[in-house]
Amino acid sequence: MDCAQGIEAQTLANLYLAMENNLTIIPVLNKIDLPAAQPEKFAIELAKLIGCQPEDCLRVSGKTGDGVVELLDQIVAQIPAPVGDADAPARALIFDSVYDTYRGVVTYVRVVDGHLSPRDQIQMFSTGVRHEMLEVGVISPEPVVSKGLGVGEVGYVITGVKDVRQSRVGDTITTYNNPTKTALAGYKDPKPMVFSGLFPIDGAEFPMLREALDKLQLNDAALVFEPESSAALGFGFRCGFLGLLHMEIVRERLEREAGLTLISTAPSVVYRVFRDDGKELIVTNPSEFPDGKIDRVLEPIVRATVLAPAEFIGTIMELCQERRGTLLGMDYLSEDRVEIRYTLPLAEIVFDFFDQLKSRTKGYASLDYEPIGEEEGDLVKVDILLQGEHVDAFSAIVHKDKAYAYGVMMTGKLRELIPRQQFEVPIQAAIGARIIARESIRAIRKDVLAKCYGGDISRKRKLLEKQKEGKKRMKMVGRVEVPQEAFIAALTTDADIDKAKAKAKG
């Protein structure tokens, strides 16, 4: 635990997971060298959580080295030795894999049973794919080739495979000649929870984006993507991510490593839509949402845990209520620190919930969430129409109660961003055929009476009528081009703007 900040929501989630699995826990207070450190206060908080005495909490500073030797001694004394059967069929758990340009996929494993040796024929338990181990070694701290890995040892194996998806994290490696019949616990296929469209600002960069995503997927088996075409944004990819942090990391890596400038559409989640005829549709993109009669819509629900100073309870609860949350419970970890648990629709979290939470708690709150299933929601698709034409990039699936607010916000934003035309341009928000909000961009009007000095009023009226007819004709055949800057600004949250400003200053 950080001595200056206290326990975070993610740390607490991992602590509960470790306790459920009856793992040995060593309480450690880190960063004791910081001026703001409060080791005595947080030792009491940590002891209360784990059920030990405050004096049992080790005090460590990675910066100065204080307490590191004692920590290493305690790890040796308290953590039980690995248990396994050296004579059983080999079983090794994959916990990470990276792509090396020259040697292919380097797979990091922990051997639980048996033995792995170079030139052994191995197979992946989940796929049954067979490989030959070209190299086996340990990390010490650089890779060192060894003669093999035994029970409890952690190391790496190289098979020459070029696709990291064939070495999935959590899968079990066994020998081909004497395979095990039971996989090690913990293997689950990564399932995307959040979807967003990624489009290059320059259409010519589309092949570069595809290449960059392919390279990124070699190191990140959880990333999924498929080509997507948008009338407004051109060609791009619909990408699936494990969560918000995953999405942010992928986008930053694409921009930093491949030098791309990207627009990302508002993140959405996976909906299950049941039509009146009984047909079920899986919707990951607002454009896929059916227009016909809908029986019901199921949306993913998460259990969210927020840790924050007690003074912010009111503002956190207000935010969660605004986002359709249901309070599960609240516990005081200490006299001034509280844990609040809510069930929330995932769709309410993926856009700007975390930014709002940080903003309202001065940055002190931390958030962790886990999926717990699906619930029926009163959801509708809001379309944005420009000159009567749908602009797919601005469509969104929102709760019925928030549809009007979204429509007003988006039409107002676009009115400010789209340049004026020679004719009046209506911007409308619609649910199906029903218009719920409207703004208009006033036409640029040329002064056709400038050349008329006095004279008959009918002459002036004739010129004005002619202008009116011309505007009417232009409105019928005219197309509104939305500038790229307008798309970027309309799809950017306030938090993204703040990040961009901070980056520019740096």
N, C-alpha and C positions, 0 to 999 in steps of 0.2 A: 504494500500500500504506500502511496505517495504521502509523505509526512506533511506536505504543505497543502494538498488539495483534499485529502481524505479518499475514501473508497469510491470508485466509479461504478456506474450501472453494469458495464460489461464485466468488470472484475467480480462483482457480486453474482452475476449470472454464472460465470465460470466456477466460482466458489461453491454455489449450490449444486452444480453438475458434479464437481469433485466429491462433495459430501454424499450425494446420492449413490455414487459408485464406490463408496467406502475407501477413498484414497487417503493416504497420509498427507496432512497439511502442515506446513511449517510457516507460522506467521512471521512476516518480515516487514519492517518499516524502512522504506528507502528514502534517499535524498535528505538525510538528517543534517547535512551541511548547509542547507538553505536557510537564509535569515528568517523566512516565514514558517519554518518547520515547527510543528507542535507534537513531538513524539509522545509525550505523556498523555495528551488528550486522545490521540488516535490509537494509542496502545489499549486504552480502556474500551474504545469503540470496536476495535478488532477482536479483543478478548471476548467481548459480549457476543459477537457474531459466531466465533468458532467454538466458544465454550472452554477457553483456557484462562490462565492468569495473565494480567498485563505485563508482568515481569518476564513471561515466557516469549514475548515478542522480540525478535532480534532487531537490532538497530544497525542499518547499513548505509554506507555512502559509496556508490560506484565511482564518484569523482575523486574522493580522497583515499578510498580503499579501506576506510574504517569498517570493521565488522565483517569484511569479506571472508577472511580465514575462518572465523567462527561459523559463518553460514555454510561454507564448504564442509566443515567438520560435521555440522548437524545433518547435512544432506547424506553424508556417508553413514552416520549413526542411525538416522530415523527412517530413511527411505528403504523399503525392503528390497532385497536382491531379486533380479528377474527369475521367474519360475517358468520352466519349460522342460520338454522331453527331448533330449539330444538324439534319441534313437527313433523318434516318430517321423512320419513324412514331413518334409520341410514346409513351414508356414511362415511367411514374412509379410508384415503390414507395410504398405506404401503410405508414407506420410507427406511426401513432397516429390515433385519432379520438375526439372528445369531443362531448357533446350540449349544445347551447346552446338555452335555452328559446325564444328569439325567432327565431333563424336556422336552427335544425335542426342537423344533423350538420356539425361542422367537421372536415375530413379533413386530416391533416398528411402531406405527400408529399415525396419526393426525386426530382427529374427526372433520368433516366439518359440518355434519347435524346429528340430532337425538342423541341417547345415547347408549353406550355399557355397559352392566352389566355382572357380573360373571354368569355362567350357561346359558347365552343366546345361542340360536342356530344361528350360523352365516354361511354365504356362501361367497365364492370368486366370484366376478362378472365375471372374465374372464373364469373360468373353471366350475362354478356352484357347486363346491365341498362343502359339508356341514361339519361343525365342531361344537363342543361344547366348549365354552370358560371356561377353568378350573380356570384361574386366570387373573385378570386385575389389572394394577397398573401404577404408575408413577415413573420416574427416578428423585431422589432428594437428592444427586446425585447417591446414591445406589437405586436399585429397592425397592419400597415400595408398598405393596398391598393396593388397594383402593376399594371403593364400586362401582366404575364405572367411565367412561370417558364421559364428556359432550362436547358441541360445543366449538371448538377451543382448546381443551386440547390435549396434547401430552403425550403418555404413551406406555405401552406394553401390549400385550395379549399373553396368552399361551393356546394352544389347545391340546397339547400332540402329535402333528404331528411330525414325524421323518424325513420328507423330506423337506428341505428348498425350493425346487422348487415349492411346493404348496403354498408358501407365497412369490410371486414374487414382487419385488420392483416396485412400480407404480400401482399395482392392487388396486381395491376398495373392501373393506369389507362392507357387508350389513347384515341385519338380515334375517334369513330364513323365518320367519312368515310374515314379512312385508318388502319385498325387494324393493330396489329402481330400477327405470327403466333406469336411466342414470348414467353411470360411471363417476368418476372424471377424468378430463383431465390429460394427461401426461403418460398414460400407453402404453408402447411399449415393445414387446418381444425383449430381447437383441439379436442382430444379429452379429455373429462372422465376423470380417473383415480380420483378419490375421491368417494364419495357419502355424503350424510348427510341425515336428515330434520330440517326446521325446523318447529317448532310454536309458535304463540303460547300463552302461559300463560293469557291470557284469550281464550276462544273467539270473543268478539265482535270481536277484532282480526284475524280471518282475512282480511276484505276489505282491510284496511290492509296486511297482509303481502303480499298479491298485488300491490297497487298499488306497494308499495316495491320488490318484486322486479322488476316491469316497468320501473320507473324505473332501477334499478341495471343492468338488462340493456342499457339504451340506451348506457351507458358501458362495459359489460363484455360483449363478444360471446362470451367463453369460458364465461360462466355459463349453465347450462341448468337448468330446473326443471319439474316437473309435479306436479299436485295429488296428495295422498296422504291416505288416511284411516286412522286408528288407533283401535281400540276403546278403548285406554287414554288416548291423548293428544288425540283428536278430529281436527279437520281441520288439515292443514298442507301442506308441499311437500317432495318428494324433490328435492334439489338436487345437481347434479354440478359438481365443481370440478377445476381443473388440479392442485391439490396441497393440502398442509396450510396453507401460508401464505395461499393464495387463499381457502380456507374460512374461516380466522380473520378475514381482512380483510372478507369479505362479511358475516359475522355481526356484526362490530363496527360496520360501516357501517349495517346495518339497525337495530341498537339505538340508535346515536347519532343518525343522520339522521332515522329515522322514529319514534323514541321507543318502540320495541317491546321487550317482555320476552319472550325466546324460550327454548325448550328445544331443544337439538340432540341427536339420537340419536347413538350411537357411530358414528364414520365407518367405512364399509366400501368395498371395492374391487369391480371388475367380475370376476366369475367366469364361466367357461364350463363348464357342467355337461353331461356326456354320460350319458344314461340307457341302461339295458340294451337298450332297443328301438332304439337308434341316434339317438334324437332329441336335438338340441342345444338347451340353454336358456342365455340370457344372464341372469345374476342380479346385480342391484345392491342388493337388499334381502334380508335374511335371511328375510323372510316369503315370498319367491318361491322359496326353495330347495325342491326337490321332496322328497316323503316316500318315494317308491317306491325301487326298486332303482337304484343309480347305478353306472355303469361306471367313470367317472373324473371328476375335477374339475381344471381348469387355472386357476392363479392367476397374476397379474402379478408379474414379478420385476424388481428394479432393481439397478443398480450404484451402490453408495453409497461416497462418499469422505469420510473423517473426517480433519480436521486438528486436531492437539492437541499440547500439550507432551509430551515423551517419557515423563515420569513416570507418565502415565495410560494407557500402552499396555495394561497388564494388565487394568485395569477396563473399557476400551473393548472389548477382545477378549472378555472375559467376557460383557458385555452383548450383543454381536453373536452369540455362540454361543447364548445363551439365546433369541435371536430367530430361530433357524434359519438363521444366516448361514454363508456359505462364504468363507474368506479367499482373496483374489485376489493380494494382495501388499502390501508395506510399504516405504516409502522415507523416509530421513531427509533433510529439506530443510536442516537444520542440525544441530548437535550436540545441541540440546535441543528440536527440533520435528520431528514425524513425520507422514507421510501414510499412512493405512491404507485399503485398498480391500477391500470385501466385496460379495458378491451376497446380497441379502436379499429375502424376499417383501414386496411393498408393504404387505400387510395387517399385517405386524409393525411397520411404520414409522408407519402413519397414526394409531395411537391415542396412545401416550405415549412413543414411542422418543426423540424429540428432547428432551422434558422430562427423561427419565431420563439421557440423554447429558450434558446440561448439569449436572444434579445431581451425577453421578458425577465430573465433571471440573472442578467448581467454576466452571462457566460458561466455561471456556477453549476447549472443543472447538467446531468448526463442522462442519456437515453439508451435503453436496450429493448429490443422487441423480438418475439418469436411467433411464428404462425400457429394458429390453433384451430383453423378450419374455415368454414364459409357461413355466411348469413344472407338472408334475402334482404335486398335493399331497394328503395324506391328511387331508381336511377333513370336518367334521361340523357339523350345526346343533344348537346347544344351546337348548332351549326352557325358559322359566321358567313353571311352573304355580302358580297361586294358587287354592287350594280346588278343584283339578282343572281349572281353566280356563287356557288359554294367555294370557299377557300379551305381546303382540307387540313392545312397545317394548323388552323386555329380551332378545329372541332375538338370538343371535350365531352367525356362522360362524367356527369356530376349528379349529386343528389338533387331531387326535385326542388327542395327548399332553397338551394343555392344557385339554381339555374339563372334566375333573374339577375342576381348579383354578378355572376360570371359574364352574362350578356352585356350588362351595363358597363362593367369594367373593360371588357375587350373592345366594344364599339367605341367607347370614349378614348381608349388608348390609340386605336387605329385612326380616329378622326384627327388626333394631334400629329400622327406620324406620316400619313399619306399626303403627298403634295396636292394642291388644288388643281382641278382640271378645267377645261373650257366649258364643261357642263356639270350640273349638280350630280354628286355621287352619293347614293344612299348606302349606309353600312347598317346591316340588320343582323340581329341574333334571333335564331328560330329554333323551336322544338317541333320537328316534323314540318307541317305547313303553317304553324302558328308563330307569328312574329311576337317576340317578348320584349325586344329593346331595339331602338333605332337612333342613329345619329346621321347627320348629313354633312358632307363637305361642300361648302358653297362654291358655285362656279366663279371662275375668273371672268369678269365682264368688261368687254372693251367699250370705250365711250364712243358709240357710233354717231352721237350728235355733235361731236367736236367740230365738224366742218360746217354745221348749220348755224349761220349767224342770223338770227331773227327768222323772217319768212313765215310761211303758213304752218300752222300746227299739224295739219294733215300730212305734210312732208315728214315731220319728225315722227309722227305716229307710224307712218309707212316704214321708216327705217327701223324703228323699235320692233314692229311686227315681223319684219324680215329677219332681224337678229334672233327673235324668239323662235321662229320656225327653224332657223339654222341650229340653234341649241337643241331643239327637240330632235332634229335629225341626227345630230352628233350623239345625243344620249342613246338613240336606238342602235347605232352602229359602233359607238365608241367602246373601247376596252380600257380598263384601268390597270396600269402596271404598278404593282406594289414594289417599291424599291427594297433592295436587300437589307438596307439599314432598318427599315420599318419592321421586317420580319425578325431581325435580331433583337430589336428593342422590345417588340411585342411578346416574344417568347422568352425574354430574359426576366428572371425574378430580381427583386431588389438585392438579394444576397449575392447573386452573380455579379451585379453591377459593383457592389462593394469589393468583391474579390478582385475584379478587373482593375479597380482604382488602386487597390493595395499593391497589385502586381506592377502597375505602371510606376508607382512611387518607388518600389524596390528596384 
